[in-house]
Amino acid sequence: MVFILVKDSASGIRAGVAANVPVVGLTTRNPEKVLQDAGASLLIKDFQDPKLLSILEEIEPTVAAVEQV
């Protein structure tokens, strides 16, 4: 099983990083630099961002295909 957190705040990202969980930064509320500096592994604009879908596909190809439908 793989866990990925999606957070839109620096404090949430730092908490995920401290827990050794990969964190995707959602850039809807804070500047990219703030989220990146907090330790986000990846930054996305929304949940339809191709970068996120690509990562999900690598982790679990079947689930990602279903989510895109």
C-alpha positions as CSV (number, residue, x, y, z in Angstrom):
1,M,0.0,0.0,0.0
2,V,1.2,3.5,-0.9
3,F,0.3,6.7,0.9
4,I,0.6,10.1,-0.6
5,L,-0.6,13.3,1.1
6,V,-2.0,16.2,-0.8
7,K,-1.8,19.4,1.2
8,D,-2.2,23.1,0.4
9,S,-0.4,24.6,3.4
10,A,3.2,24.7,4.4
11,S,2.4,23.3,7.9
12,G,0.5,20.4,6.4
13,I,3.4,19.6,4.0
14,R,5.9,19.9,6.8
15,A,3.9,17.4,8.9
16,G,3.8,14.9,6.1
17,V,7.5,15.3,5.5
18,A,8.2,14.8,9.2
19,A,6.1,11.6,9.0
20,N,8.2,10.4,6.0
21,V,5.2,10.5,3.7
22,P,5.5,11.9,0.1
23,V,3.5,15.1,0.0
24,V,2.0,16.7,-3.1
25,G,1.5,20.5,-2.7
26,L,-1.7,21.9,-4.0
27,T,-1.1,25.5,-5.2
28,T,-4.6,26.8,-4.8
29,R,-4.0,28.8,-1.6
30,N,-0.3,29.4,-1.3
31,P,2.6,30.4,-3.6
32,E,4.5,27.5,-5.1
33,K,7.8,28.6,-3.5
34,V,6.2,28.4,0.0
35,L,5.0,24.8,-0.6
36,Q,8.3,23.8,-2.3
37,D,10.3,25.3,0.6
38,A,8.2,23.3,3.1
39,G,9.3,20.1,1.3
40,A,6.6,19.1,-1.2
41,S,7.7,16.3,-3.5
42,L,5.5,17.6,-6.3
43,L,3.4,20.7,-6.9
44,I,0.0,20.6,-8.7
45,K,-2.5,23.3,-9.6
46,D,-5.6,21.0,-9.1
47,F,-6.6,17.4,-8.9
48,Q,-6.8,17.1,-12.8
49,D,-3.1,18.2,-13.2
50,P,-1.4,15.8,-15.6
51,K,1.6,15.5,-13.3
52,L,-0.5,14.0,-10.5
53,L,-2.3,11.6,-12.9
54,S,1.1,10.5,-14.2
55,I,2.4,9.8,-10.7
56,L,-0.7,7.9,-9.8
57,E,-0.5,5.8,-12.9
58,E,3.1,4.8,-12.0
59,I,2.0,3.7,-8.6
60,E,-1.2,1.9,-9.5
61,P,-2.0,1.8,-13.3
62,T,-5.4,0.3,-13.0
63,V,-6.7,2.8,-10.4
64,A,-5.4,5.8,-12.3
65,A,-7.2,4.6,-15.5
66,V,-10.4,4.3,-13.6
67,E,-10.0,7.8,-12.0
68,Q,-9.5,9.4,-15.4
69,V,-12.9,8.1,-16.8
